[in-house]
Each structure stands twice: as structure tokens, then as C-alpha cells.
Amino acid sequence: MPDAFFTSSKPRKRKRSESGPAGPSKKFARGKDGSSKKQTAPAPTKKTKKRQADEELDSDRTDNEGGDIDDLDLTADVDVDPGASGSEDENETPAEKRLRLAKLYLDSVKEGLAEGEFDAAEIDRELISARLKQDVIEHSGKMHLFIADTIDFTKPPSGTLRTRGHRFSVTAAVASESGRHLFTSGKEGSIIKWDLTSGKKLETFHKVRPIKGSTKKGKGKGPADPVVEGHTDAVLDLALSWDGKYLASAGQDRRVGVWDAEEGVWVKSFVGQVGHKDLVSAVAFRKGTHQLYTGSHDRTLKVYDLSPGVMGYVETLFGHQDHVRAIDALRGESCVSVGGRDKTARYWKIVDETQLVFRGGGRSRVREVLEGGLRGEDEDIGDEDEEGGGKGKPREKTTKFIEGSMECVAMIDETNFVSGGDSGSLCLWSTQKKKPVFAQALAHGLNEAVFATEGIIQTPRWITSVASLRYSDVIASGSWDGAIRIWQLDAKLKSFALVGTVSAPGVVNSLQLLTPPREFLADAAWTRSEDEAESSPRKSGGALLVAGLGQEHRMGRWLNLKDGVVNGAMAVVFSPR
């Protein structure tokens, strides 16, 4: 009788080749007449006997050769109670026994880790698991990092790094997410790469040079211009891809430049039919991709795909009625931009080919009528607004500065963003509302100018740059009052409050906030305060603030701050409590 039907008063341990997950396997074939027949196993050959011997459990083997997991005494040093999951069961199959022993082995590993032993593979799995959870949360597009309370922004930063290398004002400064490199651009048209851990200058890889044997056809009888690698005028903005592979530059020469960030090699430029018709003012990468968004004074946005094998133009977005001043993007296939004196912020849904328009500036009767919300005749509409007071209390009239231009923007998450303009107001927006959710008037105070005829005139310092720590409750704003201001967002994204300042002499032309990696904190000695020893371990977390400073605004020369102002970049680290 075949072994599959063997019975005995004492159960026999079966071989794995004879049993599956649910017990002994029985193979049947359908005969010609439709009846079931039991197949007979072929006579075992020499190879089959060897394979069956190799598949036997340790209890069936007579030798101790081999290094398989079955040969390990997994139950050693483990107390097993009778009737528990680790006890021997007479009716369990070999597969069930292997599963039970594997569970016991995992339990012993956990006990070893609890006693201070560490498994590198297990730690790697935990890190990967944490990273995957983080990516899932980020793909949800909601603010989920509440770190403002874990950092004391009122204390001086634990470390500050300042760089000098540009002849004119620094227009942009961006750091890689790994914390290894810093890139800065200047009005003189150069781009400098720095080692962020040491502050040393690595190279100036922006050198304008003609490509040999390549010329651009000129109009009429004039000579042809050589096609060059690099920019021929001021570089106004920089953007670094999420993986640190590509660096995009926005030029006053109407070029969008793409660089190999590691090698410092010019990769490609977008100009002419696939480029902008006026100076390029802003560039931004979509997080997690090589999709690039650009904004220009020609009032358009353009989308490029820098993926390997593609590296080309995708489409143009129309809508702004004035110069595009700034642009920002996160993981979603969308971006947000501000349009200067058209006083609008626009949220672009790239896939749907639609846009949401958010209007800043003062109130207008015409706009109120068009939007169906005409106010009462007894309410004042103008430069003055009544605030404060209550029932039976006198109201004080305070001057409200009407916004004439929206200058900068930064996304907090996929549905919320913050903007700044020339009225000095820092505004929080949501895609669910047309008007700002919250506005902080005169965020950087008033600027006083003395005139011979008018005396002292006060005007607001406009917001020149803003930044957010992605998906978190921390934002930063800059102007030319000598300080970068740190703000904490409300958990419900209804308001924000000032929590700290950082000294920054000059015009703050760019800002970036990111979380410093643990390796960066360990390698960069300048991130430690005088009270911290170099041998002491650094806590993960905190915030890294990068700023581009200059004597002039990146888009013009109506400001010229010379006293104590250096054209350079600044990096600041805030350590957790």
C-alpha cells in the first residue's frame, strides 16, 4: 500500500516531499470514461532518493551534516509550557512544525534585542519600514510633522555657516537633502558649489564657453552667434532635484539651464521655441520626480521633463496677467505661483489643465460685485480699515497698506500655502477658500525714510522671500530688516505666530527649510555650539535654514544696503530641545 495511506498505532513523521501545507497530497487523473483514478508514483531513481533524503526533517536524519535552519536547535534556552504554541504536537504536519520553530526563533531574536543585542538586518528593515510609512503620509498631501514645539527658536542657533564668493548679490541658495552640498547663484552670472559640512568652496562650474562648431543663425546679414554652455547674464533662481542629480537655473538671458549637480557639467538649455520670451524668474522641481516648473516675466509657466531619455519641453501654462515672480511645488502634480502686480496666486492642476485663482491686495467694489458679494453702503472701502473695539467701545482707525504686488510663495502641503507681498503682509491660504485664512500685517515692520519736504515717511518692508519645512508647522519669512523670522503654524492651519528670529543683515533673496540628516549633523563641526562636545552624540531632527543674502534685491536695484552687508549665503542649524 502506498505511503500516503499508511496507518499505524504510532504516528510516523512524514517527509516534506509527501505533504503540503494542508497535509498529504493526493494526485488524481481523470480517465477517459470520466472516472477518477489514483496515479501511481514512478519508481524512485537515485536522484529522487537523494532529493528526498535532503528534504527530510532533522528528526528523520541519522547524520548531522548540512547547515540548514532545520539543523539548528531553535528551542534551546527557550522555556516552552505544555500546551503552548511551542509544544510538540503529535498530529502537526512538517510545515506546521517549521512554522512553530520559526516563531520560536523570532521570539528568541526579539529577546536578544531587548537585552542589548542588535541585528543590522533588522535595523535596516525598520528604517525601510519607517521610510515607507513616511512616503505614504507625504503622498496623502497633508501636514503631519509637528516639530515647532520640539525646537526652542528663542535660543541662538547651535551653529551658523556663512559663505563669501560672489561679487554681487546672491540671488538664490539651495542645499541638497543629503546635507552634503550647497549651491549659490549671483547677479554677476556665476554659480558656486560648496561643501556644506565644511563650508569650503568646491568649484565655480558656471563658466560661459561657446560650443565648438555650433552657431545660432542670426537675422538678416548679421553674424551668427555662438551657442554657449551656461548663462550670459544674471542667474536669478536655482532649484535642485530631490535626488541631487540635476540643478536647474533661471537666467536673465531667458535661458533655463540644466546642470549635472555632481559633475558640474552643463547638460541642456531650454531657449527659443521651447523656452521663455522674457527673463526666467523662478524654477522649482516636483518632489520625487524630475519634472521641472519654470516661471517668467513673459507671464507664462512652462513644464519640462528631465527624465533620462526624455529631457524635453512638455507644455505651457497661461493665466497670469503680470510677471511671474515665484513658483513652488511638492509631490502632487500641481504647483502654485504668484503673478506680481496682477496680485494673484494661482494653484495649477497640471493633469486637469485647470487653475484656482486667489486674489490678494485690497478690496474693490467692482470685484465685490463680480463675485456677488457687494457690501453695505455704510462700510468704508479704501486705505483705512476699522479694527478693535466692541459694542459700546470706540473704534480706532488704523492705516491698512494695500498690497500692490505678490512677490513670493511657498507650499506647506498639497492644499495650503503661504505668500508675501509689498504690503508687508504674510498670508496663509487654503485651496478651499478664496480669501486668506490668516494674514499677519506688517510682518517685518515699517521702513522709515526721511525727505526734505515730507519729513519722515513710513512704508512697509515687503516680504522678499518665504519658505516652509515641507508638511510641517514651521515657516520662515525674510525682508531687509536684518532678521529672518520663524513662524509656527496652528495645528488646524488657521493661523500662525512668531516663535523666533535669526540675524541676517542684507536683503533676504531666498530661503529654504529642511530637516538635516543625521550624517550631516555628525560630520559638520560648525553645527555644534560651544557648549556641545564634538564627541557627544547629536539628536536627530531639528531644522536647517539656508538663506541667500545680498546688498540688493534679486530683481532690481532700488535697494542698496552697504553697511555691514556681505553678498553671500548663510546656513543655520536649530537643534531639538
Summary of the structure (lengths in Angstrom):
residues: 577
radius of gyration: 33.5
end to end distance: 75.7
largest distance: 118.6
contacts: 1709
relative contact order: 0.11
helix: 15%
strand: 36%
